[in-house]
Amino acid sequence: MSTRSRRPPSARLRGKFFTAVLATSVVVPLSGSEVAAPAPNRPSGGLTEARYAAVRQDILAAGRMAAARGQSRRAGTLRAMAEPGRRFLFFDGRDGGRSAEVFGDLAGAARVAVLVPGSDTGLGSGRLRAGALALQRELGDGAAVVAWLGYRTPSTLGAAVLTTGRADEAVPGLRALVRELGAARVSLLCHSYGAVVCGRAAAGLGDVANIVLYGAPGTGTSCPLRTSAPVWAARGTGDWIANVPHVQVRLPFLTLGPGLDPVSPTSGARVLAAGDGGHSDYLRPGSLFLRNVAAVVSGAAPHA
């Protein structure tokens, strides 16, 4: 019998995780191909139709530049974003693109849900838009949804998703949005790597109504979130994200790992039933999670 000591399963898991980190950082370059776009006008003016119209002009200008450079796919995405009836609080086509699309009457809403997406989400994301539409319909009158693509999301297969770097870059923008929406009861709904963003931003978010982490690899922290808001966590039984090791190591120039498992007792979050869906199924019309999270945003008790 070998006299070599066997490492406990948790240690072996951590070893495999950081081996993957090193391999990925060498083999897979960081995402973020540069696409030319004009600087936006960054209009102000509150939550008004005039502001939406000004942002639409920025989107159209970026679309014209993309078409002139032969970037037909991107030009088509931007034309669709500028269609009548769609409204954006802000848009910036540079560095991969940033936007915040509004669903419902934001100016008159008593409750606002802000969707914070995760990895591989870009301008014109059909999945983000579909989820926002489904949630706004579930919430009904008196509530609005903001689909906030306010940061350069990492690639699921890239090294950046294994650190908190992109999340830290996103923090100032998310906090600024919450301040702008201050008159409403704001709930943050943070999916996948977006949960890391919300976890890193939590301490400086001010008076938010709820923070919901769903399909999350971790909280982005090594301890419960520092916030006065109720923190909710959900994970579908069919979500592969459950297999991600919940570890975090601070190195001199970066933090590796997604942090605490948000559905574990040590996170301090209230667990919200999410059903048997997969990683992309949470806001699917008719899902248990959609019904439950709409109840939370509305100030009611979850259905299950």
N, C-alpha and C positions, 0 to 999 in steps of 0.2 A: 504494500500500500504506500502510495506516495506520501512523503512528509511535507510536501509543499502546502502551505495554507491556502485555502480557497477563499476568494473574495466574496463577500455577501452579494446577493442579486442586485441590490441597489448600487453597489460600487461598480459591478460589471456593466450595468445599464448606463451609468454615467460615463464609463470608459468608452462604450460604443458611441454614445452621443457626441463626445468631444472628438473622437476619431472621425465621425461624420462631419463635424464642423470643419476640421482641418482639411479633409478631403474636398469638401464642397467649396471651401474658400479658394482652393487651388484650381479645381477643375471648372467651376462655374463662375464666370465673372459677374460682378454686380450689374443689376439691370439698370435701364435708364438711357436708351438711345436718344440722342439729341434730335429734336424736330424743330425747325425754324418756326417762329411765331412772333407777331408784333407785341410790344409791351402794351398791356391793357390800360385804359384810362382810369381804372379804379374809381368808378363813380360813387358818390355818397348819396345822401338824401333819404335815409331811413328805408323802411320796408314799403316802398311805393312802386306804382306801375312805371313811373319815370325811371327809377333805378333799374328795373327789369329791362326796360327798353334800351337803356344805355349799355347794359351788359350784353344784350343781344347784338348790338353793333360791334362790340369787341369780338364776339364769336364769329360774326360774319366776316370781319376783317381777317381773322386768323384763317377762316375757310378760304378766302380769296388768295391768301399767301400760299396755303397748301396746294391749291389748284394750280397756281402759277408755277410751282416747283414740281409739278407732276405727281404730287402725293395724293392720288385720287381717293384712296381709302379714307385717309384722314379728312380730306375735304368733304367726303360724303357724311362722315360722322358729325362734323361741325355743322353742315347744312341741316341735319336732323335735329341737332341741339337748338338751332335757331328757328325752328318751326314756330308759327304762331300758336300761342297757348302755353308754351313752355316758358318757365320763369326761373332765372338764376340770380342769386344774391351776388355772386362774383364769378369771374372766369379769368384764367391766365393760361394761355396755351403753351407757355415755355416750360422747359425742364420736365417734359412728360405730361404736363397739364394739371390744372387745379380747377375745381368748380364746386358750387353748392346749389343744387336744384331744389326748388320749393314746390311742395304739393299741398294744396289747400290754401286757405286764407291766412297767411302768416301774420299779417298785421292785426287781424281780429281774433286770433287764436288764444284761448286761455291756456291750452296745453300744447307743447311742441315736442316732438320726438326727433332727435338728431341721430341719423344713422352714420356710424363711423365704420367704414369697410376695412377689409383686411387685404392680404397679398393678392397680387395680380389684378387689381382693380384699376381701370384706366378710364379716360374720357369716353363717354358714350357707353359705359358698361350697361348692358341690358339687364344683368342680374340685379345690380344695385337699383336701377330704375323700377324693375318689376317688384322688388321687395318693398320699395317706398310706396308704390301705388297700392299694393295689397294692404299695407299697414294703414295708409290714410283711409282707405275704404272701411277697414275694420274699426278704426277710431270714430269715423263719422264726423258730423258737424261739430264745430267748436274746437277742433284740433287740426294741427298742421304737421307735416313731416319735412325735414330738410335732409337731403342726401348729400352728405359732406365729404367730398373728395378733396380734402385740403392739404394733402401731403403726398410725397412720392412713395407709393406703396412698394414694398419689396416683392421680389419674385418668390414663389413657393419653393423653387429649386435653387435659389440664390443664397449666398452667404449672409446677406443683409437680414434675412428673416430670422437668423439665429442670434441676432443682437438687438439691443434696444435703440440703436442709432437712429433709424428712421422714425421710430416713435418719439424720440426726444426732439427731433426736428419738427414734428407735427404739433407738439404741445402748445407753443405760443399761439398758433392759428386757432386751435380748438378752444383755448381759453378766451380768445378775443371774440369768437362767435358766441359763446355762452354769455359774455358780457353784453353783446349787442342785443341778444334775445332776452335780456334781463327781466322785462315786464311779464313774461310768460312763465308758466311752470314747465321747466325744461328737463326732459329725460334723455340721457345718452344711452343709445343702444349700440353696443360695440361688438362687432363680429370678428372672429378669428384674430389676426394680428392687430385689428382695431382695438381689441381688448387690452393689448399691451400699450397702445396709444392712450387709452382712457385711464389705465392704471398709472402711467407716468404723469398724466395731467391732473389726476384726482385732487391732489393736495391744494392746488391753486384754482380750482374751478368755481369757488364761491358757492352760492346757494342753489344747487341743482336739486331737482325733485327725486331723481333715481339715476343710478348707474347700473346698466344691465350688461353683463359679460356673457356672450353666448358663442358656442363653438370655439372657445378660447384655448390657446396653447398654455396660457398663464396670465397672471395679473400684471406682469412687467415689474413686479417688486418681490422682495423676499419676506415681506410681512403684510398684514392686512392693510388695505388702502386707508390712507389718512383723509377721511372725508366725513362730514356730518350727514351725507345723503345715504339712504338705504342702498346697499349693494346687493344685486341679484346675480345669480349665475345659473346657466342652463347648458346642458349638453345632451344631444340626441343619442340614443343607444346605438345608432348606426353611424356615428361620426368617427372617422378615423383619427381625429385630433386627440382622442383619448390615449393613443399610443405614444404621444410625444412625451419625452422625459421632462418632468417638472423640476428643473434644477436651474440654478443661477450662480454664476461665478463672476466676480468683479476683477477685471484686469486693469493695468495702469491706464489704458486708453479706451477701453470699451467694456460693456457688460455682456457676457455670453449667457444665453439661456432665457426662456420666457418667464421664469419665476414660479410663484405658487400656483398650484392647481386651483382655479376659482371655485370648483364644486366640492372641494375638500373642506372638512370642518375647520382646518387651520386658517383658511382664508377669511373667515368671518362673514362670508356672503350667505344670503338666503337662497336656497336652491329652488329653482323654478322648473316645473315639469316641462319637458320638451318633446316627449313622444319618442318614436323610433326612427325619426328621419336622419338623413346623412348631413354632411358638412354644409351643403348648399340648400338645404330644405327648410330652414327655420322659418322664413317668411313666406313660404308657399301658402297660397289661399287655402283655408280650411285646416291648417295645421294646428296642433295643440299649442305649440309655442306662440304662434301668431295670436291666438285668442288670449293666452295668458299674458303676453307682453302688452297687448292692447289694454287689458284690465289694469296692469301696473301703471301704465302711462296715464290712464284715466283716473287713477286714484282708487280703484276698486280692488277687491280681493281676487287673486288668481282663481281660475276655474278648477284647477287640480293641483 
